[in-house]
Amino acid sequence: MESDHKSVVILMADDDDDDYMLTMEAFQEARLLNPLYRVKNGEELMDYLLRHGEYKNPEDSPRPGLILLDLNMPRKDGREALKEIKTHENLRNIPVLVLTVSGLEDDILQSYDLGANSYIKKPTSFNELVEIIRTIGQYWLDIVELPDSQ
């Protein structure tokens, strides 16, 4: 069964290799066939988005239509990166979904204050992750109208 979702590049910013592998598997299980790229910290995320360093070539680092952002990463954490994304004129229209282990009210409030479009606590089971990814696909790639990638 083929996915009917919009062809949107998804960028995942997460330093945990296991979480990334599980998310890739959940994408496959949910039949979410959109390209999934990954960076491992907030500095890499900003380099990717601004096409600096190893991300200079747009063919290797296409502009994402959706960002999955972990809060707790080395170098520059997700909070700092989110603030930078949402204050940058050319990036602020990219929807950012915080996908993190924290369920702390302070993290939730701060993420929305900084401009997060959604806040999702990482589930404890693979089946729950698949359902979350399926729902992300349905909502963000079927229902919502996203701006064209530039």
SULZIMO-V340057 format. One record per backbone hydrogen bond with DSSP energy under -1.0 kcal/mol. CO is the residue of the C=O (numbers start at 1). NH is the residue of the N-H. If there is no record, write none. Layout:
# SULZIMO-V340057
co=[CO/CO]
nh=[NH/NH]
This chain:
# SULZIMO-V340057
co=[6/9/9/10/11/12/13/16/17/18/19/20/21/22/23/24/25/26/27/28/35/37/39/41/42/43/44/45/46/47/52/53/57/57/66/67/68/69/71/71/74/76/77/78/79/80/81/82/88/88/91/95/96/96/97/98/100/104/105/106/107/108/109/110/111/112/118/120/125/126/127/128/129/130/131/132/133/134/135/136/137/138/139/141]
nh=[8/65/66/37/68/39/70/20/21/22/23/24/25/26/27/28/29/30/32/31/10/12/14/45/46/47/48/49/50/52/55/56/60/61/11/97/13/99/73/78/76/42/81/82/83/84/85/86/91/92/94/67/117/118/69/120/122/108/109/110/111/112/113/114/116/115/98/100/129/130/131/132/133/134/135/136/137/138/139/140/141/143/144/6]
